[in-house]
Amino acid sequence: MTRAWEVAVAAPARLGEGPTWDARAGRLIWVDILSARVHTFDPVTGRRTVLATEQHVGAAKPRTGGGLVVNLRDGVGAYDAAGAFTWLHREPVPGCRGNDAAVAPDGALWAGTMAYDQAPGRGTLTRIAPDGRATRVLSDVTVSNGTGWSPDGLRMYYIDTPTRRVDVFDVTDDGLVTGRRPFVRIEDPAGYPDGLTVDADGGVWVAMFKGAQVRHYSADGVLERVLPMPAGRPTACAFGGTALTDLYVTTARGGPGRSPLGGSLLVVPDAGRGLAQPEFAG
């Protein structure tokens, strides 16, 4: 059987996360959280860059005016196009750090946190408006992870990894959410749901940490496809490439068997049809 995946970047990331297609620059952005690095990769030229951050970095997303918004240990900050850094929302919590984040259709950043020791209930999910105003959306989170929106922007999907669920909310007129309920429940042998992305048909793709796979669920929550991965710890996924048809998958090192590809950036060509991702409007 022909394998579906290819190695985009063979990299020994400790904890690769947060792949995001930067359409303006034609490159993929992802982070190595515990090495405090933001990576980029141009699949056409092969060019790669690395930005060292001063703190552990859970996510990095493009900004409309150029540069990046980053979810760091002590809060959310921004790099401008020249590389100058400023804090947008600084809220240090001892023993905690920023984790996954996503940009909503209205240009706000939804930034998650977690405790380093994954202590239950110490994480949060916060909406950061383009002007830096912060609204706490969820408390009592353990490992805040994948967040994404349906193509019409009316539903938001969210993962708190230890729950072994993908939850769904209704989006309100003010850009917040209500009506949390389970979208899918993950059975034990499949691993833990980590990052997610939503495709142009409303399907939800979920990276299964410790499960060595990426799962594709229909908009109705039906499991339609399982993509085996060569690393035991896939962490997140996102569509990229000029046509948004290639599924990029970040991974982490470690786990049973210690795969030599753990920590690499993988890609599944022509996996589906992705949605163009909004840039942070701040």
Secondary structure as UniProt FT lines:
FT   STRAND          6..9
FT   STRAND          15..22
FT   TURN            23..26
FT   STRAND          27..32
FT   HELIX           33..35
FT   STRAND          37..41
FT   TURN            43..45
FT   STRAND          48..52
FT   STRAND          57..63
FT   TURN            64..65
FT   STRAND          68..72
FT   TURN            73..74
FT   STRAND          75..79
FT   TURN            81..82
FT   STRAND          85..90
FT   TURN            94..95
FT   STRAND          96..103
FT   TURN            105..106
FT   STRAND          109..115
FT   TURN            116..117
FT   TURN            120..121
FT   STRAND          123..128
FT   TURN            130..131
FT   STRAND          134..141
FT   STRAND          143..149
FT   TURN            151..152
FT   STRAND          155..160
FT   HELIX           161..163
FT   STRAND          165..171
FT   TURN            173..174
FT   STRAND          177..185
FT   HELIX           188..190
FT   STRAND          192..199
FT   TURN            200..201
FT   STRAND          204..209
FT   TURN            210..212
FT   STRAND          213..217
FT   TURN            219..220
FT   STRAND          223..228
FT   STRAND          234..240
FT   TURN            241..244
FT   STRAND          246..252
FT   TURN            256..257
FT   TURN            260..263
FT   STRAND          265..268
FT   TURN            269..270
//
